Amino acid sequence: MKQLIAGAAMVLLFLSCTNDSSETVEYQTIYRIPVVVHVVHNGESVGSGANISSAQIKSQIDVLNEDFRKMTGTNGFNQNSDGADTLIEFFLATEGPNGETLTEPGIDRIDGGRAEWPKGFLRNPIETTLKPFTIWDPEKYFNIWTVNFGGFASRDLLGYAQFPNMSGLSGLNVDNGSTDTDGIVIGYKYFGSSQKGNFPNLIAPFDLGRTTTHEVGHWLGLRHIWGDGDCQYDDYCLDTPLAAEPSYGCPTNKMTCEELEMVENYMDYTDDGCMNIFTNDQTERMHTVLETSPRRKELVVFGQEPIY
Ligand SMILES: [Zn+2]
């Protein structure tokens, strides 16, 4: 038995040497997404109040890439056996809608002429006015708006997203919204990471950029991990345990539906510092969206990366 094992090890060693010396390198497909951040302010100078600095914006894009690529040595890394590198990346667009070079890549500063932006059934200027008048072609840009939420029923809102259309995925409607409102909206106090600069606007425990990671998950077709209901409701991913409710803070060993909850999943409601997982099944849903949904599939720039 010992000899057999030793023999097997030698064969493995020989094979790996052969691979190292050969010219064949395998590649994997990377999904790269160009981003424009519409910074909606009320006349403040750049870097003040809702008119957030380019450094704060860049810190958020860095967090997205760390989280979606499960990058080693960052908050986005995990060792969960179901944890995935989604192979999705984000970059600030270099050109504006007319092909012009942007002085601040991927940033569009807008004086919205109001201090607070309500999001509610009765008054919703974000959906009816702000987005349609400011959106850049959603077949070329992933549109993100940062605003100061406020007013009717909106003070506690961190962010929200428009789901993809016609993805064919379980748990999603065919039509989730029109072309001129496509994208996500994030409160400027939750956009960016306080670990990557001095950004006093950001409010703990939602100051590490995970509100945006969560909303991008929705934009790419992910449902909440508790399925927005009790144990009978699922998020249509087999490798995320059932959960009966959202979780807050960072609970340990929380059981509902007779399973250990995955409170580290980005699609829960836990604190930013608690989250670090997208699963393989969630990744599959997001890839389906990027390959089939109108606007998403035109938007994505495919790249190749060697597998080491
Ligand atoms: Zn959500």
Boltz pocket constraint, residues with backbone or C-beta under 6 A from the ligand:
constraints:
  - pocket:
      binder: B
      contacts: [[A, 214], [A, 218], [A, 224], [A, 267]]
      max_distance: 6.0
